[in-house]
Amino acid sequence: MDEIRALNIWQFALIYLLLIIILIIMRNRKINQTKLLLIASIRMTVQLVLAGLILTYIFDNPHPLFTVGYLVLMTGFAIYMVVKRNKSLNQKFKLIAGFSLSLSGISVVVFFITAIVGVSVFNPQYTIPISGMVIGNAMTGLNLGLKAFNENLAANRSRVETLLNMGVAPRKILMPLVNSAIETALLPTLNSMLGMGIISLPGMMTGQILSGTLPMTAILYQIAIIIAISTVACLSVFLCLYFGSMTLYNKRSQLS
């Protein structure tokens, strides 16, 4: 198997020519997101280059504190993004969201690294990239779940209040909304699983194959990481909405 070809700066720069295609289509269709595209592209590039420099240093100078620090920073930023996009949540709900994401994400990562991979959880080569995939997807799933839950609650608020006035327990009313939100959060991952191996080769597997890893080894890792991602997405959304929904009503079963 050939070694991976390194890209020089000029080869890499050519990829940005493809952004011109998107800009042309946006201008032609009068889609007012050209500024966002440019900002997002620049921000992505800067953030990933910085991450690359930091990871290079950590891999060259492995230390448990570096691995733990990076994991804490990653989790903290994911929680910040969830809270930022769901400003309408009350303070207790926000705390529950952060706790749910960190607990489910870190627990599954520790299990994955120690039990599946069989290395120390302080090994940055495995812990950092796997944590990024797991926690990043959990953040997306939690955002989708919260968005679906809040939209359904707003759309059915009159019905919910009517049922509460009739004496129906809040938990019985809100659980269907929680179940629907969990389904919404899991759908993107489940749909991508259906086409893996036939329609698409996932990013982690592609990266490993490009780096010279045997295809079957890459496949086993990919299957394992997808199951881990699905588990964290499901756990974080369930814990967040199950306990967070309890903060939406008072002791007299009235919506706050």
Secondary structure, DSSP 8 states (H G I E B T S, - for coil): --------HHHHHGGGHHHHHHHHHHHHTT-S-HHHHHHHHHHHHHHHHHHHHHHHHHHHS--HHHHHHHHHHHHHHHHHHHHHHTTTS-HHHHHHHHHHHHHHHHHHHHHIIIIII-S-TT-HHHHHHHHHHHHHHHHHHHHHHHHHHHHHHHHTHHHHHHHHHTT--HHHHHHHHHHHHHHHHHHHHHHHHHHBTTTB--HHHHHHHHTT--HHHHHHHHHHHHHHHHHHHHHHHHHHHHHHGGGGB-TTS-B-
